[in-house]
Amino acid sequence: MGDYLPVVFGVAGGTASGKTTVARTILESVGAEQVAYFPHDAYYRDSPHLSFEERSQQNYDHPNSLDNKLLIQHIQQILAGQPVEVPVYDFTLHRRKKETILVEPCPIVLVEGILIFTRRKLRDLMDIKIYVDTDADIRFIRRLERDMNERNRSLESVVAQYEATVRPMHLKFVEPSKRYADVIIPNGGRNQVAMEMVVSRLRELLNTRSMP
């Protein structure tokens, strides 16, 4: 696996808080070739036995909607020097695609998602835990734009889902998980000072983890 011990880095926060921007900034700063990237929402459980209408009604903001056991297994495999096949999820059909993405062992393992701090076994694998903290109104506007433009959803369906599951699950699971973070970043990837500190800490850890 090379002359290093991987650093596992978790980025959590509410929906559309800027987690992906933080992840992208890290990838660009340290080099994508050094990062094994695990987006939590690639691990939504597949439900082929349900109709599209039934799948559309599922609560995708509850921790049980995600296959955390598989994600943990994949991270452990990467730490053991083994490549893994990460699932690809189709958000328009609410199904896993047949294809997967091959992820090779790297010095940095980046895990990103709204619910990654809600499971102790997953948290215990992480060396650094970052929570991206963004105001609820900003997050809602971003989610509305994303779901309508990228996931072909109607205004009514996005608002209905936000009121039915997104907001209550955020208050019940996501927001309380902030207490497990090592660092809380207001305003996400746009917080240049915080991002510089995070990238600096990552590089420092990589240096200390290097083996002679």
Kinemage of the C-alpha trace (Angstrom):
@kinemage 1
@onewidth
@group {chain A} dominant
@subgroup {mainchain}
@vectorlist {calphas} color= white
{ca met a 1} P 0.000 0.000 0.000
{ca gly a 2} L 3.000 2.293 0.038
{ca asp a 3} L 5.074 3.984 2.733
{ca tyr a 4} L 2.228 5.616 4.641
{ca leu a 5} L -0.548 4.984 7.119
{ca pro a 6} L -3.790 6.481 5.708
{ca val a 7} L -5.525 9.408 7.400
{ca val a 8} L -9.333 9.071 7.548
{ca phe a 9} L -11.056 12.440 7.261
{ca gly a 10} L -14.820 12.924 7.779
{ca val a 11} L -16.843 15.906 6.510
{ca ala a 12} L -20.426 16.170 7.800
{ca gly a 13} L -23.113 18.864 7.937
{ca gly a 14} L -26.686 19.546 6.922
{ca thr a 15} L -28.057 19.108 3.424
{ca ala a 16} L -26.500 21.587 0.959
{ca ser a 17} L -24.286 23.030 3.717
{ca gly a 18} L -21.217 23.046 1.492
{ca lys a 19} L -19.746 19.632 2.359
{ca thr a 20} L -18.976 18.825 -1.262
{ca thr a 21} L -17.270 22.207 -1.713
{ca val a 22} L -15.100 21.472 1.329
{ca ala a 23} L -14.313 18.001 -0.050
{ca arg a 24} L -13.464 19.446 -3.486
{ca thr a 25} L -11.203 22.089 -1.919
{ca ile a 26} L -9.331 19.364 -0.055
{ca leu a 27} L -9.015 17.260 -3.205
{ca glu a 28} L -7.618 20.223 -5.146
{ca ser a 29} L -5.260 21.290 -2.343
{ca val a 30} L -3.633 17.944 -1.590
{ca gly a 31} L -4.124 16.336 -5.006
{ca ala a 32} L -6.991 14.047 -6.007
{ca glu a 33} L -4.533 11.218 -6.634
{ca gln a 34} L -3.790 11.177 -2.890
{ca val a 35} L -7.441 10.848 -1.821
{ca ala a 36} L -9.787 7.849 -1.664
{ca tyr a 37} L -13.217 9.511 -1.749
{ca phe a 38} L -16.314 7.951 -0.149
{ca pro a 39} L -19.551 9.996 -0.539
{ca his a 40} L -22.041 8.632 1.993
{ca asp a 41} L -24.998 9.130 -0.343
{ca ala a 42} L -23.509 6.565 -2.738
{ca tyr a 43} L -24.409 4.004 -0.069
{ca tyr a 44} L -28.187 4.438 -0.011
{ca arg a 45} L -29.807 1.028 0.298
{ca asp a 46} L -31.140 -0.386 -2.953
{ca ser a 47} L -34.844 -1.347 -2.957
{ca pro a 48} L -35.555 -3.071 -6.274
{ca his a 49} L -38.636 -4.770 -4.803
{ca leu a 50} L -40.386 -1.408 -4.384
{ca ser a 51} L -42.165 0.567 -7.111
{ca phe a 52} L -40.866 4.007 -8.112
{ca glu a 53} L -43.741 5.620 -6.198
{ca glu a 54} L -42.894 3.599 -3.075
{ca arg a 55} L -39.194 4.429 -3.376
{ca ser a 56} L -40.057 8.112 -3.772
{ca gln a 57} L -41.857 8.026 -0.419
{ca gln a 58} L -38.936 6.546 1.517
{ca asn a 59} L -37.253 8.615 4.252
{ca tyr a 60} L -33.777 9.145 2.792
{ca asp a 61} L -32.753 11.439 5.653
{ca his a 62} L -32.840 8.717 8.334
{ca pro a 63} L -29.590 6.892 9.210
{ca asn a 64} L -31.246 3.536 8.454
{ca ser a 65} L -31.645 4.515 4.791
{ca leu a 66} L -27.895 4.061 4.312
{ca asp a 67} L -25.849 0.874 4.163
{ca asn a 68} L -23.337 1.905 6.815
{ca lys a 69} L -22.133 -1.670 7.247
{ca leu a 70} L -20.937 -1.733 3.623
{ca leu a 71} L -19.294 1.700 3.924
{ca ile a 72} L -17.438 0.658 7.080
{ca gln a 73} L -16.333 -2.549 5.359
{ca his a 74} L -15.049 -0.586 2.360
{ca ile a 75} L -13.077 1.859 4.539
{ca gln a 76} L -11.537 -1.041 6.456
{ca gln a 77} L -10.568 -2.706 3.175
{ca ile a 78} L -8.906 0.495 1.940
{ca leu a 79} L -7.014 0.795 5.241
{ca ala a 80} L -5.852 -2.788 4.729
{ca gly a 81} L -4.507 -1.864 1.296
{ca gln a 82} L -7.305 -3.399 -0.782
{ca pro a 83} L -9.184 -1.576 -3.603
{ca val a 84} L -12.986 -1.450 -3.378
{ca glu a 85} L -15.953 -0.990 -5.734
{ca val a 86} L -17.982 2.016 -4.515
{ca pro a 87} L -21.679 1.993 -5.506
{ca val a 88} L -23.184 4.617 -7.837
{ca tyr a 89} L -26.662 5.849 -6.858
{ca asp a 90} L -29.266 7.215 -9.281
{ca phe a 91} L -31.193 9.951 -7.439
{ca thr a 92} L -33.799 10.298 -10.175
{ca leu a 93} L -34.825 6.616 -9.961
{ca his a 94} L -33.870 6.034 -6.296
{ca arg a 95} L -31.860 2.968 -7.310
{ca arg a 96} L -28.261 1.841 -7.363
{ca lys a 97} L -26.784 1.683 -10.830
{ca lys a 98} L -25.148 -1.466 -12.140
{ca glu a 99} L -21.788 0.224 -12.552
{ca thr a 100} L -19.455 0.956 -9.655
{ca ile a 101} L -16.395 3.172 -9.133
{ca leu a 102} L -13.055 1.541 -8.382
{ca val a 103} L -11.345 3.268 -5.437
{ca glu a 104} L -7.700 2.457 -4.752
{ca pro a 105} L -5.859 2.796 -1.406
{ca cys a 106} L -4.524 6.341 -0.867
{ca pro a 107} L -2.800 8.373 1.877
{ca ile a 108} L -6.098 10.200 2.625
{ca val a 109} L -9.514 8.569 2.997
{ca leu a 110} L -12.225 11.224 2.666
{ca val a 111} L -15.742 10.354 3.885
{ca glu a 112} L -18.498 12.907 3.243
{ca gly a 113} L -22.202 12.966 4.130
{ca ile a 114} L -24.900 14.437 6.353
{ca leu a 115} L -25.144 11.413 8.658
{ca ile a 116} L -21.591 10.071 8.927
{ca phe a 117} L -21.217 11.133 12.578
{ca thr a 118} L -24.417 9.380 13.722
{ca arg a 119} L -22.822 5.908 13.814
{ca arg a 120} L -20.114 5.268 16.408
{ca lys a 121} L -18.401 2.483 14.416
{ca leu a 122} L -18.047 4.880 11.497
{ca arg a 123} L -16.840 7.772 13.683
{ca asp a 124} L -14.258 5.530 15.313
{ca leu a 125} L -12.531 5.044 11.950
{ca met a 126} L -11.975 8.792 11.527
{ca asp a 127} L -8.835 10.684 12.519
{ca ile a 128} L -10.346 14.140 11.798
{ca lys a 129} L -14.039 15.032 11.944
{ca ile a 130} L -15.245 18.311 10.375
{ca tyr a 131} L -18.801 19.669 10.590
{ca val a 132} L -19.827 22.265 8.002
{ca asp a 133} L -22.275 24.668 9.660
{ca thr a 134} L -24.479 26.760 7.356
{ca asp a 135} L -27.719 28.645 8.079
{ca ala a 136} L -30.913 26.688 7.394
{ca asp a 137} L -32.353 29.191 4.904
{ca ile a 138} L -29.193 29.119 2.791
{ca arg a 139} L -29.157 25.328 2.846
{ca phe a 140} L -32.813 25.128 1.776
{ca ile a 141} L -32.295 27.487 -1.180
{ca arg a 142} L -29.254 25.529 -2.331
{ca arg a 143} L -31.085 22.210 -2.027
{ca leu a 144} L -34.079 23.565 -3.921
{ca glu a 145} L -31.887 24.732 -6.799
{ca arg a 146} L -29.884 21.486 -6.861
{ca asp a 147} L -32.846 19.103 -6.786
{ca met a 148} L -34.760 21.012 -9.455
{ca asn a 149} L -31.785 21.522 -11.783
{ca glu a 150} L -29.770 18.331 -11.268
{ca arg a 151} L -32.346 15.763 -10.139
{ca asn a 152} L -35.305 16.876 -12.243
{ca arg a 153} L -37.661 17.357 -9.281
{ca ser a 154} L -40.555 19.769 -9.018
{ca leu a 155} L -40.710 22.692 -6.603
{ca glu a 156} L -43.662 21.081 -4.817
{ca ser a 157} L -41.912 17.727 -4.335
{ca val a 158} L -38.723 19.329 -2.981
{ca val a 159} L -40.659 21.484 -0.489
{ca ala a 160} L -42.830 18.535 0.575
{ca gln a 161} L -39.780 16.333 1.185
{ca tyr a 162} L -37.999 19.106 3.080
{ca glu a 163} L -40.956 19.586 5.422
{ca ala a 164} L -41.708 15.873 5.828
{ca thr a 165} L -38.252 14.384 6.367
{ca val a 166} L -35.276 16.674 5.656
{ca arg a 167} L -35.896 19.286 8.356
{ca pro a 168} L -37.137 16.933 11.116
{ca met a 169} L -34.297 14.439 10.479
{ca his a 170} L -31.770 17.288 10.496
{ca leu a 171} L -33.009 18.392 13.914
{ca lys a 172} L -33.125 14.825 15.242
{ca phe a 173} L -29.898 13.360 13.841
{ca val a 174} L -27.665 15.739 11.875
{ca glu a 175} L -27.527 18.784 14.153
{ca pro a 176} L -26.920 16.723 17.348
{ca ser a 177} L -24.049 14.886 15.628
{ca lys a 178} L -22.161 18.193 15.483
{ca arg a 179} L -20.927 17.530 19.015
{ca tyr a 180} L -18.696 14.749 17.701
{ca ala a 181} L -16.794 17.092 15.355
{ca asp a 182} L -13.208 18.090 16.037
{ca val a 183} L -13.682 21.305 14.039
{ca ile a 184} L -16.830 23.230 13.065
{ca ile a 185} L -16.552 25.333 9.898
{ca pro a 186} L -19.087 28.145 9.409
{ca asn a 187} L -19.982 28.890 5.762
{ca gly a 188} L -18.334 25.765 4.382
{ca gly a 189} L -15.709 25.882 1.646
{ca arg a 190} L -16.026 29.664 1.375
{ca asn a 191} L -14.338 29.977 4.769
{ca gln a 192} L -10.816 30.357 3.440
{ca val a 193} L -9.099 30.624 6.836
{ca ala a 194} L -10.724 27.429 8.103
{ca met a 195} L -9.948 25.571 4.886
{ca glu a 196} L -6.295 26.559 5.063
{ca met a 197} L -6.143 25.270 8.646
{ca val a 198} L -7.783 21.965 7.689
{ca val a 199} L -5.501 21.382 4.706
{ca ser a 200} L -2.459 22.290 6.824
{ca arg a 201} L -3.527 19.795 9.499
{ca leu a 202} L -4.031 17.099 6.875
{ca arg a 203} L -0.565 17.630 5.460
{ca glu a 204} L 0.889 17.567 8.973
{ca leu a 205} L -0.848 14.251 9.700
{ca leu a 206} L 0.360 12.813 6.408
{ca asn a 207} L 3.929 13.712 7.316
{ca thr a 208} L 3.678 12.158 10.788
{ca arg a 209} L 2.018 9.026 9.356
{ca ser a 210} L 4.787 8.493 6.802
{ca met a 211} L 6.886 5.469 7.574
{ca pro a 212} L 10.684 5.457 7.198
